[in-house]
Amino acid sequence: MTTITAQLVKDLREMTGAGPLDCKKALEETGGDIQKAVEYLRERGAAKAIKKLNAGRTMNEGLIETYLHFNRRLGVMVEINCETDFVANTDNFRNFCKEIALHIANLKPLYIKREHVPNAIIEAERELYRRRTLEEGKPAAVVDKIVDGRMEKFYQEIVLMEQPWLKDDSKTIQQLLSETVSETGESIEIRRFACFVLGDSGEADAGE
């Protein structure tokens, strides 16, 4: 059994910002594997965040954040809500809003959540992947599993919450949101966004 040293706990704290007791428990649960411990802490943070998000709290405060590319040919506007104006004015929340606007400008998602993707698009994509999989000669017994895997990649490309974060692709935007919820102690929601590209009449517009 790996000995959980003070240095290991210190290293994990520096990587995650979690408390010493939480770090020690994470290392014990993962046999001293620091990378697994990081993921363990993220999952626990996400679970706490999801509990907050599902608590039915009202989110009428927040910010409308914008991003304008240096050549002024691309712009993003995003509305992000929280529960109180106190949190809306914190550096933590403001930085989160800036990161989301920058991310949208670069990765250009089309929808915020998976459930926002129209069924017609989902069915058309599934049928395309199914046809391609059969053309590749894959056994019929595994076609559905392969299609499901390809659909997951499809969602990661077009759904904001499932995209790997621009600045750290080891976490998704959902995980980044969950971490921010844990840090601020309030529910946070990315409500809607619009992305404008000069000369493109089909700008992305997503939200409720």
Z-matrix of the N, CA and C atoms (Angstrom, degrees):
N
C 1 1.465
C 2 1.523 1 109.13
N 3 1.329 2 116.68 1 133.57
C 4 1.461 3 121.37 2 -178.79
C 5 1.521 4 110.86 3 -70.08
N 6 1.327 5 116.34 4 133.75
C 7 1.456 6 121.28 5 176.93
C 8 1.516 7 109.63 6 -77.59
N 9 1.320 8 116.28 7 128.69
C 10 1.465 9 120.86 8 -179.93
C 11 1.527 10 107.53 9 -87.65
N 12 1.315 11 116.08 10 100.38
C 13 1.461 12 121.26 11 -176.77
C 14 1.529 13 110.68 12 -86.44
N 15 1.335 14 113.92 13 162.95
C 16 1.460 15 119.74 14 177.54
C 17 1.526 16 110.76 15 -62.59
N 18 1.337 17 116.44 16 -32.71
C 19 1.458 18 120.08 17 179.87
C 20 1.529 19 111.09 18 -67.51
N 21 1.334 20 116.28 19 -39.90
C 22 1.463 21 120.10 20 177.09
C 23 1.525 22 110.74 21 -61.03
N 24 1.331 23 115.70 22 -44.62
C 25 1.465 24 120.28 23 178.92
C 26 1.527 25 110.18 24 -62.15
N 27 1.338 26 116.06 25 -42.63
C 28 1.472 27 121.25 26 -179.94
C 29 1.533 28 110.81 27 -62.45
N 30 1.333 29 115.22 28 -44.47
C 31 1.475 30 119.65 29 179.74
C 32 1.527 31 111.04 30 -61.06
N 33 1.337 32 116.46 31 -42.52
C 34 1.459 33 120.76 32 -178.62
C 35 1.527 34 110.60 33 -67.59
N 36 1.329 35 116.57 34 -37.56
C 37 1.467 36 119.93 35 177.82
C 38 1.519 37 111.02 36 -62.28
N 39 1.334 38 115.78 37 -41.42
C 40 1.467 39 120.23 38 -179.40
C 41 1.528 40 111.11 39 -66.86
N 42 1.335 41 116.50 40 -32.88
C 43 1.466 42 120.83 41 -179.08
C 44 1.525 43 112.73 42 -76.55
N 45 1.332 44 116.60 43 -31.37
C 46 1.462 45 119.98 44 -171.40
C 47 1.521 46 115.74 45 -117.79
N 48 1.336 47 116.95 46 -22.48
C 49 1.454 48 119.86 47 -175.75
C 50 1.517 49 113.19 48 77.52
N 51 1.337 50 117.78 49 6.81
C 52 1.471 51 122.20 50 179.39
C 53 1.525 52 110.51 51 -76.20
N 54 1.326 53 116.22 52 161.93
C 55 1.459 54 121.53 53 179.76
C 56 1.520 55 111.75 54 -70.87
N 57 1.339 56 117.11 55 160.08
C 58 1.465 57 120.48 56 -176.81
C 59 1.527 58 114.17 57 -61.33
N 60 1.322 59 117.55 58 -38.56
C 61 1.466 60 119.87 59 -179.72
C 62 1.528 61 111.09 60 -68.28
N 63 1.337 62 115.69 61 -40.29
C 64 1.467 63 119.64 62 177.56
C 65 1.527 64 110.67 63 -64.35
N 66 1.334 65 116.58 64 -39.87
C 67 1.471 66 120.98 65 179.10
C 68 1.523 67 110.91 66 -64.88
N 69 1.316 68 116.13 67 -43.32
C 70 1.470 69 120.17 68 -179.72
C 71 1.531 70 110.15 69 -62.90
N 72 1.338 71 116.52 70 -43.61
C 73 1.465 72 120.13 71 179.62
C 74 1.521 73 110.86 72 -63.94
N 75 1.345 74 116.43 73 -41.97
C 76 1.471 75 120.67 74 -180.00
C 77 1.519 76 110.69 75 -61.40
N 78 1.317 77 117.39 76 -42.00
C 79 1.468 78 121.38 77 178.94
C 80 1.521 79 111.35 78 -66.95
N 81 1.320 80 116.49 79 -38.16
C 82 1.468 81 120.14 80 178.01
C 83 1.531 82 110.60 81 -65.65
N 84 1.328 83 116.19 82 -40.47
C 85 1.456 84 120.89 83 -178.13
C 86 1.534 85 112.32 84 -70.25
N 87 1.329 86 116.49 85 -23.65
C 88 1.473 87 120.64 86 -175.80
C 89 1.526 88 112.71 87 -111.83
N 90 1.333 89 116.20 88 15.35
C 91 1.464 90 119.99 89 175.94
C 92 1.516 91 114.22 90 66.12
N 93 1.332 92 116.95 91 26.35
C 94 1.458 93 120.44 92 177.69
C 95 1.515 94 114.70 93 83.72
N 96 1.347 95 117.40 94 4.97
C 97 1.464 96 121.39 95 178.20
C 98 1.531 97 108.18 96 -79.88
N 99 1.329 98 116.48 97 109.51
C 100 1.469 99 119.95 98 -171.12
C 101 1.521 100 112.74 99 -66.82
N 102 1.348 101 118.27 100 -35.59
C 103 1.454 102 120.50 101 178.66
C 104 1.530 103 111.61 102 -67.14
N 105 1.343 104 115.68 103 -41.60
C 106 1.466 105 119.24 104 176.40
C 107 1.526 106 110.57 105 -66.19
N 108 1.333 107 115.56 106 -33.48
C 109 1.461 108 120.00 107 179.18
C 110 1.530 109 110.51 108 -66.51
N 111 1.338 110 116.48 109 -38.33
C 112 1.465 111 120.66 110 176.39
C 113 1.524 112 110.12 111 -59.74
N 114 1.338 113 116.34 112 -46.36
C 115 1.463 114 121.25 113 -179.92
C 116 1.527 115 110.72 114 -65.07
N 117 1.327 116 115.88 115 -39.05
C 118 1.468 117 121.25 116 177.94
C 119 1.527 118 110.31 117 -58.28
N 120 1.331 119 116.58 118 -45.93
C 121 1.462 120 121.08 119 -179.44
C 122 1.526 121 111.08 120 -67.14
N 123 1.332 122 115.92 121 -37.70
C 124 1.463 123 119.27 122 178.40
C 125 1.520 124 110.62 123 -63.22
N 126 1.335 125 115.85 124 -42.92
C 127 1.461 126 119.98 125 -178.91
C 128 1.523 127 111.10 126 -64.93
N 129 1.328 128 115.92 127 -39.99
C 130 1.471 129 119.49 128 178.51
C 131 1.531 130 110.23 129 -65.81
N 132 1.338 131 114.90 130 -40.58
C 133 1.461 132 119.04 131 177.65
C 134 1.510 133 111.15 132 -63.97
N 135 1.327 134 115.68 133 -39.27
C 136 1.456 135 120.57 134 179.17
C 137 1.527 136 110.50 135 -65.59
N 138 1.329 137 116.25 136 -39.76
C 139 1.464 138 120.16 137 179.86
C 140 1.528 139 110.94 138 -63.10
N 141 1.345 140 115.79 139 -42.27
C 142 1.459 141 119.44 140 178.10
C 143 1.524 142 110.52 141 -65.56
N 144 1.324 143 115.06 142 -39.83
C 145 1.463 144 119.71 143 -179.62
C 146 1.521 145 111.24 144 -64.60
N 147 1.343 146 116.01 145 -42.77
C 148 1.458 147 120.54 146 179.65
C 149 1.527 148 110.49 147 -62.10
N 150 1.342 149 116.18 148 -37.03
C 151 1.458 150 119.98 149 177.95
C 152 1.525 151 110.46 150 -61.70
N 153 1.336 152 116.07 151 -41.34
C 154 1.459 153 120.45 152 177.16
C 155 1.530 154 110.71 153 -65.15
N 156 1.335 155 115.08 154 -43.57
C 157 1.462 156 119.45 155 -176.85
C 158 1.522 157 111.67 156 -65.17
N 159 1.325 158 116.44 157 -27.72
C 160 1.460 159 120.84 158 -178.10
C 161 1.527 160 112.40 159 -94.43
N 162 1.335 161 116.39 160 9.57
C 163 1.457 162 119.67 161 -174.77
C 164 1.526 163 112.59 162 -84.59
N 165 1.327 164 117.78 163 1.84
C 166 1.453 165 121.13 164 177.97
C 167 1.508 166 114.21 165 71.65
N 168 1.325 167 117.30 166 27.01
C 169 1.453 168 120.56 167 -179.04
C 170 1.523 169 110.79 168 -77.70
N 171 1.327 170 115.61 169 149.20
C 172 1.456 171 121.32 170 179.21
C 173 1.520 172 109.68 171 -83.87
N 174 1.316 173 116.32 172 131.05
C 175 1.461 174 121.66 173 179.41
C 176 1.521 175 109.30 174 -120.98
N 177 1.345 176 115.72 175 88.30
C 178 1.459 177 120.90 176 -178.80
C 179 1.525 178 112.52 177 -111.37
N 180 1.325 179 116.56 178 -0.57
C 181 1.457 180 120.89 179 177.71
C 182 1.528 181 108.98 180 -105.08
N 183 1.318 182 116.69 181 -179.03
C 184 1.458 183 119.52 182 179.07
C 185 1.507 184 112.49 183 136.50
N 186 1.310 185 115.94 184 -153.97
C 187 1.461 186 121.87 185 -177.20
C 188 1.521 187 111.01 186 -142.51
N 189 1.318 188 114.90 187 153.73
C 190 1.461 189 121.07 188 164.38
C 191 1.525 190 105.64 189 -106.50
N 192 1.320 191 115.87 190 111.83
C 193 1.471 192 122.03 191 -176.43
C 194 1.525 193 109.04 192 -102.74
N 195 1.327 194 115.93 193 145.96
C 196 1.457 195 120.60 194 177.94
C 197 1.527 196 110.62 195 -125.97
N 198 1.313 197 114.91 196 154.59
C 199 1.466 198 121.55 197 171.87
C 200 1.522 199 107.34 198 -134.70
N 201 1.324 200 115.94 199 131.89
C 202 1.464 201 120.92 200 177.28
C 203 1.521 202 108.24 201 -125.80
N 204 1.328 203 116.01 202 121.47
C 205 1.461 204 120.95 203 -178.70
C 206 1.525 205 109.89 204 -64.35
N 207 1.349 206 116.24 205 153.94
C 208 1.464 207 121.04 206 -173.57
C 209 1.534 208 112.75 207 -58.01
N 210 1.335 209 117.12 208 -30.73
C 211 1.470 210 119.19 209 -179.57
C 212 1.529 211 112.99 210 -88.87
N 213 1.342 212 115.21 211 2.35
C 214 1.467 213 122.90 212 176.37
C 215 1.531 214 112.43 213 60.04
N 216 1.313 215 116.05 214 28.64
C 217 1.462 216 120.72 215 178.78
C 218 1.532 217 111.73 216 -108.65
N 219 1.312 218 116.52 217 -2.87
C 220 1.470 219 120.99 218 -179.99
C 221 1.521 220 108.31 219 -144.21
N 222 1.311 221 115.66 220 132.38
C 223 1.457 222 120.39 221 178.82
C 224 1.513 223 111.81 222 -141.16
N 225 1.336 224 115.60 223 151.25
C 226 1.473 225 121.97 224 179.51
C 227 1.520 226 108.76 225 -131.76
N 228 1.326 227 115.72 226 140.76
C 229 1.465 228 122.09 227 171.95
C 230 1.525 229 107.56 228 -128.89
N 231 1.321 230 116.51 229 129.65
C 232 1.467 231 120.36 230 -177.66
C 233 1.526 232 109.73 231 -136.25
N 234 1.324 233 116.57 232 136.65
C 235 1.469 234 122.46 233 174.76
C 236 1.521 235 108.78 234 -102.89
N 237 1.336 236 115.21 235 123.95
C 238 1.459 237 121.34 236 178.63
C 239 1.521 238 107.90 237 -125.51
N 240 1.324 239 115.70 238 125.87
C 241 1.467 240 121.57 239 -174.97
C 242 1.517 241 112.54 240 -105.27
N 243 1.343 242 114.41 241 150.54
C 244 1.463 243 121.89 242 171.59
C 245 1.530 244 107.33 243 -139.48
N 246 1.318 245 117.19 244 -171.94
C 247 1.462 246 119.74 245 -173.86
C 248 1.527 247 113.93 246 -89.04
N 249 1.340 248 117.41 247 -34.97
C 250 1.465 249 120.44 248 -174.06
C 251 1.522 250 111.47 249 -131.81
N 252 1.348 251 115.87 250 154.19
C 253 1.451 252 119.66 251 176.61
C 254 1.523 253 111.26 252 -69.69
N 255 1.344 254 116.69 253 -21.78
C 256 1.473 255 119.92 254 176.60
C 257 1.524 256 109.93 255 -60.32
N 258 1.344 257 116.86 256 -51.40
C 259 1.466 258 120.27 257 179.16
C 260 1.520 259 110.74 258 -67.14
N 261 1.333 260 116.95 259 -36.68
C 262 1.469 261 120.21 260 -179.92
C 263 1.520 262 112.17 261 -59.10
N 264 1.332 263 116.92 262 -25.70
C 265 1.458 264 121.28 263 -178.18
C 266 1.531 265 113.50 264 -98.82
N 267 1.332 266 117.36 265 5.33
C 268 1.460 267 119.30 266 177.89
C 269 1.526 268 110.73 267 -81.25
N 270 1.331 269 116.18 268 152.71
C 271 1.458 270 121.18 269 178.27
C 272 1.528 271 110.76 270 -60.86
N 273 1.335 272 115.51 271 -37.37
C 274 1.465 273 120.43 272 -178.03
C 275 1.532 274 110.90 273 -59.23
N 276 1.325 275 115.66 274 -49.33
C 277 1.464 276 120.35 275 -178.42
C 278 1.525 277 110.89 276 -68.13
N 279 1.326 278 116.46 277 -43.17
C 280 1.466 279 120.27 278 -179.41
C 281 1.531 280 111.21 279 -62.58
N 282 1.323 281 116.02 280 -41.28
C 283 1.465 282 119.51 281 178.51
C 284 1.525 283 111.19 282 -64.28
N 285 1.341 284 116.02 283 -38.94
C 286 1.464 285 120.17 284 177.16
C 287 1.528 286 110.33 285 -60.16
N 288 1.332 287 116.66 286 -44.39
C 289 1.465 288 120.45 287 179.65
C 290 1.522 289 111.35 288 -61.73
N 291 1.326 290 116.37 289 -42.23
C 292 1.476 291 120.37 290 178.58
C 293 1.519 292 111.18 291 -62.97
N 294 1.338 293 116.30 292 -41.91
C 295 1.462 294 120.21 293 -179.72
C 296 1.528 295 111.10 294 -63.45
N 297 1.329 296 116.39 295 -39.80
C 298 1.464 297 119.87 296 -179.10
C 299 1.526 298 110.27 297 -67.00
N 300 1.337 299 118.09 298 -42.61
C 301 1.468 300 120.63 299 178.83
C 302 1.524 301 110.59 300 -62.49
N 303 1.332 302 116.89 301 -42.43
C 304 1.467 303 121.10 302 179.15
C 305 1.527 304 110.59 303 -64.66
N 306 1.315 305 116.26 304 -42.48
C 307 1.466 306 121.47 305 179.64
C 308 1.526 307 110.76 306 -60.97
N 309 1.322 308 116.73 307 -46.88
C 310 1.468 309 120.80 308 -179.35
C 311 1.528 310 110.61 309 -60.45
N 312 1.328 311 116.27 310 -40.90
C 313 1.466 312 120.07 311 -179.72
C 314 1.522 313 111.77 312 -62.01
N 315 1.319 314 116.91 313 -34.07
C 316 1.462 315 120.80 314 -175.86
C 317 1.525 316 113.38 315 -90.08
N 318 1.342 317 118.70 316 -40.96
C 319 1.457 318 120.60 317 -175.11
C 320 1.526 319 113.41 318 -99.52
N 321 1.311 320 116.53 319 -10.42
C 322 1.474 321 123.06 320 172.05
C 323 1.536 322 114.51 321 48.19
N 324 1.328 323 118.15 322 58.78
C 325 1.469 324 119.53 323 174.57
C 326 1.521 325 110.03 324 -65.66
N 327 1.323 326 115.27 325 160.46
C 328 1.462 327 120.56 326 179.32
C 329 1.527 328 112.35 327 -105.20
N 330 1.332 329 116.53 328 -25.09
C 331 1.460 330 121.64 329 -177.31
C 332 1.521 331 109.20 330 -138.45
N 333 1.338 332 116.00 331 156.97
C 334 1.462 333 119.77 332 179.34
C 335 1.522 334 110.54 333 -81.97
N 336 1.333 335 116.75 334 -47.94
C 337 1.461 336 121.45 335 -177.41
C 338 1.526 337 110.57 336 -124.60
N 339 1.307 338 115.44 337 159.65
C 340 1.464 339 120.79 338 179.93
C 341 1.529 340 111.72 339 -58.83
N 342 1.321 341 115.90 340 -37.96
C 343 1.466 342 118.65 341 -177.42
C 344 1.523 343 112.87 342 -70.19
N 345 1.328 344 117.25 343 -9.75
C 346 1.462 345 120.41 344 176.97
C 347 1.529 346 112.72 345 -83.83
N 348 1.324 347 116.88 346 -13.00
C 349 1.469 348 120.29 347 -179.54
C 350 1.532 349 108.38 348 -73.46
N 351 1.326 350 118.98 349 124.56
C 352 1.473 351 120.89 350 -179.06
C 353 1.524 352 112.19 351 -58.54
N 354 1.320 353 116.23 352 141.93
C 355 1.467 354 121.36 353 -179.20
C 356 1.522 355 112.23 354 -58.17
N 357 1.328 356 116.44 355 -35.20
C 358 1.462 357 119.65 356 -178.93
C 359 1.528 358 111.09 357 -62.21
N 360 1.329 359 116.49 358 -38.33
C 361 1.468 360 120.37 359 178.78
C 362 1.518 361 110.35 360 -69.74
N 363 1.326 362 116.61 361 -41.06
C 364 1.466 363 120.92 362 179.59
C 365 1.524 364 110.62 363 -61.99
N 366 1.326 365 116.60 364 -47.40
C 367 1.464 366 120.65 365 -178.37
C 368 1.521 367 111.56 366 -64.83
N 369 1.331 368 116.65 367 -39.81
C 370 1.464 369 120.16 368 179.10
C 371 1.527 370 110.78 369 -64.82
N 372 1.308 371 116.15 370 -39.59
C 373 1.461 372 120.29 371 -179.69
C 374 1.524 373 110.80 372 -69.12
N 375 1.338 374 116.45 373 -42.21
C 376 1.470 375 120.11 374 178.52
C 377 1.528 376 110.53 375 -61.05
N 378 1.331 377 116.35 376 -41.92
C 379 1.456 378 119.92 377 -179.20
C 380 1.518 379 110.96 378 -66.02
N 381 1.316 380 117.10 379 -38.05
C 382 1.466 381 121.33 380 177.46
C 383 1.527 382 110.65 381 -62.75
N 384 1.334 383 116.38 382 -46.64
C 385 1.465 384 120.16 383 179.90
C 386 1.530 385 111.48 384 -66.17
N 387 1.324 386 116.51 385 -37.68
C 388 1.462 387 120.32 386 179.03
C 389 1.533 388 110.13 387 -62.82
N 390 1.333 389 115.76 388 -45.19
C 391 1.459 390 119.68 389 -179.57
C 392 1.533 391 110.97 390 -63.46
N 393 1.313 392 116.39 391 -43.68
C 394 1.460 393 120.25 392 179.59
C 395 1.530 394 111.40 393 -63.77
N 396 1.332 395 116.06 394 -39.82
C 397 1.461 396 120.67 395 -179.18
C 398 1.521 397 110.92 396 -64.95
N 399 1.319 398 116.33 397 -42.48
C 400 1.466 399 120.11 398 178.05
C 401 1.528 400 110.64 399 -65.73
N 402 1.340 401 116.85 400 -38.66
C 403 1.467 402 120.61 401 178.63
C 404 1.528 403 111.67 402 -65.03
N 405 1.340 404 115.96 403 -27.00
C 406 1.465 405 120.50 404 178.11
C 407 1.529 406 111.76 405 -77.07
N 408 1.338 407 116.07 406 -5.27
C 409 1.457 408 120.15 407 177.51
C 410 1.515 409 114.74 408 80.83
N 411 1.323 410 117.90 409 21.02
C 412 1.461 411 120.66 410 179.65
C 413 1.530 412 109.71 411 -71.47
N 414 1.328 413 117.69 412 145.94
C 415 1.465 414 121.04 413 178.39
C 416 1.526 415 111.32 414 -58.89
N 417 1.317 416 116.24 415 138.58
C 418 1.463 417 120.95 416 -177.31
C 419 1.526 418 112.10 417 -56.62
N 420 1.350 419 116.73 418 -30.84
C 421 1.462 420 121.25 419 -176.75
C 422 1.530 421 113.14 420 -65.83
N 423 1.335 422 116.57 421 -23.01
C 424 1.470 423 118.96 422 -176.25
C 425 1.531 424 112.58 423 -111.98
N 426 1.333 425 116.48 424 2.19
C 427 1.467 426 120.08 425 -176.94
C 428 1.530 427 111.38 426 -58.53
N 429 1.334 428 117.10 427 -48.06
C 430 1.469 429 120.27 428 -177.40
C 431 1.522 430 111.16 429 -61.15
N 432 1.321 431 117.02 430 -39.20
C 433 1.465 432 120.70 431 -179.63
C 434 1.529 433 110.25 432 -65.95
N 435 1.324 434 116.62 433 -41.16
C 436 1.470 435 120.70 434 178.97
C 437 1.527 436 110.03 435 -65.79
N 438 1.332 437 116.32 436 -42.87
C 439 1.468 438 120.71 437 179.29
C 440 1.529 439 110.02 438 -61.74
N 441 1.333 440 116.79 439 -42.76
C 442 1.474 441 120.35 440 178.68
C 443 1.527 442 110.68 441 -59.04
N 444 1.330 443 116.82 442 -42.42
C 445 1.456 444 120.83 443 179.28
C 446 1.516 445 111.90 444 -63.58
N 447 1.325 446 116.43 445 -40.98
C 448 1.462 447 120.16 446 179.13
C 449 1.527 448 111.71 447 -69.84
N 450 1.319 449 116.53 448 -31.83
C 451 1.464 450 119.87 449 176.84
C 452 1.525 451 110.60 450 -67.18
N 453 1.335 452 116.90 451 -35.88
C 454 1.466 453 119.87 452 177.37
C 455 1.526 454 110.24 453 -60.43
N 456 1.322 455 116.73 454 -42.37
C 457 1.468 456 120.70 455 177.93
C 458 1.527 457 110.56 456 -65.56
N 459 1.319 458 115.94 457 -36.84
C 460 1.463 459 121.38 458 177.84
C 461 1.531 460 110.18 459 -60.65
N 462 1.332 461 116.63 460 -46.53
C 463 1.467 462 120.45 461 179.03
C 464 1.526 463 110.87 462 -63.12
N 465 1.327 464 116.48 463 -38.37
C 466 1.464 465 120.00 464 -179.39
C 467 1.529 466 111.90 465 -64.76
N 468 1.311 467 116.17 466 -23.96
C 469 1.465 468 120.19 467 179.71
C 470 1.522 469 112.65 468 -82.25
N 471 1.331 470 117.84 469 -33.91
C 472 1.468 471 119.41 470 -171.62
C 473 1.528 472 114.99 471 -113.59
N 474 1.334 473 118.24 472 -14.15
C 475 1.467 474 121.10 473 -176.63
C 476 1.525 475 109.71 474 -102.05
N 477 1.310 476 116.82 475 120.07
C 478 1.468 477 122.15 476 -175.96
C 479 1.521 478 112.68 477 -52.83
N 480 1.330 479 117.46 478 -50.69
C 481 1.462 480 120.38 479 -173.73
C 482 1.527 481 112.65 480 -65.00
N 483 1.327 482 117.50 481 -20.07
C 484 1.462 483 120.89 482 -177.29
C 485 1.523 484 113.32 483 -102.88
N 486 1.330 485 116.36 484 -3.13
C 487 1.458 486 119.23 485 179.09
C 488 1.527 487 110.90 486 -75.60
N 489 1.339 488 117.92 487 143.20
C 490 1.465 489 120.22 488 170.95
C 491 1.529 490 108.41 489 -63.63
N 492 1.320 491 116.21 490 137.49
C 493 1.460 492 121.19 491 -177.97
C 494 1.520 493 110.48 492 -62.73
N 495 1.318 494 116.22 493 137.32
C 496 1.462 495 123.18 494 -178.08
C 497 1.526 496 112.23 495 -52.20
N 498 1.331 497 117.76 496 -41.31
C 499 1.469 498 120.96 497 -173.57
C 500 1.527 499 113.96 498 -93.13
N 501 1.327 500 117.33 499 -9.35
C 502 1.467 501 120.61 500 179.72
C 503 1.523 502 107.83 501 -159.15
N 504 1.331 503 116.00 502 92.95
C 505 1.464 504 118.97 503 -173.78
C 506 1.529 505 113.73 504 -75.53
N 507 1.338 506 116.32 505 6.33
C 508 1.466 507 118.47 506 173.96
C 509 1.531 508 110.94 507 -81.03
N 510 1.337 509 116.92 508 -8.70
C 511 1.467 510 120.56 509 178.28
C 512 1.521 511 109.50 510 -133.53
N 513 1.318 512 115.00 511 150.75
C 514 1.468 513 120.94 512 177.94
C 515 1.527 514 109.57 513 -89.40
N 516 1.327 515 115.47 514 169.99
C 517 1.462 516 120.11 515 175.53
C 518 1.531 517 109.83 516 -63.01
N 519 1.333 518 117.11 517 -34.69
C 520 1.465 519 119.93 518 176.21
C 521 1.525 520 110.97 519 -60.16
N 522 1.331 521 116.41 520 -42.56
C 523 1.465 522 120.16 521 178.54
C 524 1.523 523 111.13 522 -66.80
N 525 1.335 524 116.45 523 -39.74
C 526 1.462 525 120.11 524 177.37
C 527 1.524 526 110.09 525 -62.45
N 528 1.336 527 116.99 526 -42.38
C 529 1.464 528 121.13 527 176.86
C 530 1.524 529 110.71 528 -61.39
N 531 1.335 530 116.42 529 -45.51
C 532 1.461 531 120.92 530 -178.75
C 533 1.524 532 111.32 531 -61.26
N 534 1.325 533 117.13 532 -40.27
C 535 1.457 534 121.21 533 178.32
C 536 1.527 535 110.73 534 -64.48
N 537 1.336 536 116.50 535 -39.49
C 538 1.459 537 120.56 536 179.91
C 539 1.521 538 110.80 537 -68.11
N 540 1.323 539 116.94 538 -37.98
C 541 1.471 540 121.20 539 175.31
C 542 1.528 541 109.85 540 -60.95
N 543 1.329 542 116.51 541 -43.98
C 544 1.472 543 120.71 542 179.68
C 545 1.522 544 111.05 543 -63.04
N 546 1.332 545 115.97 544 -39.68
C 547 1.466 546 120.39 545 -176.74
C 548 1.525 547 112.29 546 -73.92
N 549 1.340 548 117.89 547 -37.22
C 550 1.465 549 120.51 548 -177.55
C 551 1.520 550 112.81 549 -87.14
N 552 1.338 551 116.54 550 -23.14
C 553 1.457 552 120.02 551 -178.49
C 554 1.509 553 113.60 552 78.10
N 555 1.324 554 117.56 553 13.73
C 556 1.463 555 121.50 554 178.54
C 557 1.519 556 111.31 555 -130.35
N 558 1.319 557 115.54 556 156.50
C 559 1.457 558 120.53 557 172.69
C 560 1.526 559 109.39 558 -68.97
N 561 1.327 560 116.10 559 141.38
C 562 1.462 561 122.21 560 179.33
C 563 1.515 562 107.94 561 -134.63
N 564 1.325 563 116.34 562 140.86
C 565 1.458 564 120.76 563 -179.79
C 566 1.524 565 110.09 564 -137.09
N 567 1.336 566 116.44 565 130.49
C 568 1.458 567 120.39 566 169.41
C 569 1.521 568 105.59 567 -83.58
N 570 1.317 569 116.88 568 106.75
C 571 1.458 570 120.11 569 -168.97
C 572 1.523 571 113.20 570 -84.71
N 573 1.340 572 116.92 571 -46.06
C 574 1.467 573 119.56 572 -177.41
C 575 1.526 574 109.72 573 -163.22
N 576 1.309 575 116.10 574 159.47
C 577 1.455 576 120.42 575 176.32
C 578 1.520 577 110.00 576 -151.12
N 579 1.323 578 115.00 577 160.96
C 580 1.461 579 121.70 578 173.89
C 581 1.518 580 107.78 579 -139.75
N 582 1.324 581 115.82 580 139.44
C 583 1.463 582 122.16 581 179.46
C 584 1.532 583 107.91 582 -121.43
N 585 1.319 584 116.47 583 125.63
C 586 1.458 585 121.67 584 -177.24
C 587 1.530 586 110.24 585 -115.75
N 588 1.320 587 115.95 586 128.93
C 589 1.459 588 122.23 587 176.66
C 590 1.523 589 107.49 588 -119.21
N 591 1.316 590 117.12 589 126.25
C 592 1.456 591 121.46 590 -176.90
C 593 1.533 592 111.16 591 -55.26
N 594 1.336 593 115.78 592 128.29
C 595 1.453 594 120.75 593 177.82
C 596 1.513 595 114.85 594 83.50
N 597 1.336 596 117.24 595 -2.66
C 598 1.464 597 121.30 596 -179.58
C 599 1.517 598 108.15 597 -106.03
N 600 1.320 599 117.74 598 111.41
C 601 1.453 600 121.86 599 -178.14
C 602 1.520 601 112.24 600 -76.76
N 603 1.333 602 117.42 601 -9.85
C 604 1.465 603 120.83 602 -177.47
C 605 1.502 604 111.70 603 -104.52
N 606 1.351 605 118.01 604 50.07
C 607 1.454 606 121.02 605 -178.11
C 608 1.528 607 110.94 606 -61.50
N 609 1.340 608 115.18 607 146.79
C 610 1.462 609 120.02 608 178.69
C 611 1.516 610 109.27 609 -72.34
N 612 1.322 611 116.50 610 136.16
C 613 1.457 612 121.62 611 178.70
C 614 1.527 613 106.91 612 -142.32
N 615 1.323 614 117.02 613 114.97
C 616 1.462 615 119.72 614 -175.40
C 617 1.513 616 110.44 615 -130.62
N 618 1.317 617 114.81 616 148.73
C 619 1.446 618 119.50 617 176.94
C 620 1.509 619 110.42 618 158.16
N 621 1.320 620 113.75 619 -160.32
C 622 1.470 621 118.97 620 -176.04
C 623 1.525 622 110.61 621 -69.47
